[in-house]
Amino acid sequence: MSTVDTTLDRPARTPRRSAPRSTLTRSSGLALGLAMTWFSLLVLIPLAAVVVTASEGGWGAFWSTVTTPQTAAAIRLTVLTAAAVTVVNVVMGPLIAWVLVRDRFWGKSVLEILIDIPFALPTIVAGLVLLSLYGNDSPLGVNVANRRPAVFLAFLFVTLPFVVRMVQPVLEELDRDVEEAAASLGASRVTTFRRIILPSLAPAIAAGAALSFARGVSEYGSLVLLSGNLPFQTEVTSVRILSSIENDNVAGAAAVATILLVISLVVIVVLDLIQRRVAARG
Amino acid sequence: MTTYLLRLVAATYLFLLVAWPVSLVAVNTFDDGFASIRALFADPDIVVALRLSAYVAAVSVIVNTLFGVTISMLLVRYEFPGKRVLNALLDLPLSVSPIVVGLALVLVYGGRYGWFGPTLQGWGFDVIFSTPGIIMATAFVALPLMIREVVPVLEEVGVEQEQAAQSLGASGWQSFWRITLPSIKWGVVYGVVMTLARSLGEFGAVKVVSGNVLGQTRTATLVVEEKYLNFDQQGAYATAFLLAMVSVACIVVVAIIRPKNQH
């Protein structure tokens, strides 16, 4: 009797709230199984191994590893520099996207290609590239090699595409009629920008900023040749992890790596929330 | 007035940050003509490294294309529990540090203390300090790129044509090969190019898992570092130039494909 009751009851009680129904067929289910096996073996299990290894010594060991002066200095430098670079990107990204979408001039397609170069260029090459203009034999006379600005510069280079590429499509889709209406009603260009354009760009800017922060925090390759990796000076978190691995201190490496993983996860969650909000609104 | 100012700011910023530094690599490479490039190809260990990089990138592209297209189809066309979590987790490799990727793979597949490593080694299969490890590290970091390209295209294409094909009696495979694949073709090509660029250029994760053995597990990006640290600047610039050429070529190809894709 009770089974009959529940089957009758269920649709009436929670028509759409119940867990999403699976529409998988037998072959697509098999494909999902295979794909998930590969994804687990490649990504999920290894990342879980980092967290498990970090937690093996207990909270005390974890905390004392990540708060040793050298490691704490590296984490502080990485997070603060990534934050500073993100601020620059939040200003420069929409500006560049604006120029690319609204402006027309000779050579614009070259700028388009320049934006993508940091994304496709191998990071070690990126370091070498920056070193040739901002290193010892700088034609500009600006030498940041082995100094703190080198970290800032490297982060700035590798995070360049994120905000631009997030904002650009949104700006392209934006309805210009609304701007013209605002202008015809007497709004100044600044007001139109602040009240009309900026609110619609905000989610894209936020998503780009989150990605650029995450990329900065996790950067390694471009710093190898550029920053000199001096402890307490230019050593970033990734370099700290690598030197732990090379000294066979896997537990220490895993502890610091867990900090970076938590930052990545937070960024992923933030991105997901932003996407949900945009989807819900539009 | 503001238009010109903005244009000037954007162009100057990109010139100082990207265009000028990147062009200097070409200038430095050809300081003494083609000598440094020729010297590179005369060194058998470098040739092995270049070949290894190309091989690893090719396998990574194949694996990620198969995986990426499959998972994109599943995410767009089907409903299943845990889809939202999976969708978010698939972006994780983009924001994980390459060094953490390397460490994670060593912890599971390392021969000495890895979770699966000793067992696999017992079967005579080395992952870490060997080519499979390099391939896994590379496939890991490039994993989301294909999915990010294919999912929006699949969403836009819709299901009408597939349903029409199936109502006319086409099997699942037939409608995939004849209808779905041709309509997402450019998304896949774009994904392949981006995956290729990212795979060829991976450095940090490969450094951790490869062991960096000259002539065996040293890839092209590791050569750049090695040469620079050994005061062979010409060699470092020449190798960097080759890698930069490939990535710039990839971007240009994408830039040419993209407008067609949008029409």
Interface residues (C-beta under 8 A of the other chain):
Chain A: A19 P20 R21 S22 T23 L24 T25 S27 S28 A31 L32 L34 A35 M36 W38 F39 L42 V43 L44 I45 P46 L47 A49 V50 T53 M92 L95 I96 W98 V99 L100 D103 F105 G107 S109 V110 L111 E112 I113 L114 I115 D116 I117 P118 F119 A120 L121 P122 T123 I124 V125 L128 V129 L130 S132 L133 Y134 P139 L156 F157 L160 R189 L211 A214 R215 V217 S218 E219 Y220 G221 V224 L225 T237 S238 V239 I241 L242 I245 V250 A253 A254 A257 L260 L261 I263 S264 L265 V267 I268 V269 L271 D272
Chain B: T2 T3 L6 R7 V9 A10 A11 Y13 L14 L16 L17 V18 A19 W20 P21 V22 L24 V25 N28 F67 T70 I71 M73 L74 R77 Y78 E79 F80 P81 K83 R84 L86 N87 A88 L89 L90 D91 L92 P93 L94 S95 V96 S97 P98 I99 V100 V101 G102 L103 A104 L105 V106 L107 V108 Y109 Y113 W115 M136 A139 F140 L143 G172 M194 A197 R198 L200 G201 E202 F203 G204 K207 V208 T221 V224 E225 Y228 L229 A236 Y237 A240 L243 A244 S247 V248 C250 I251 V252 V254 A255
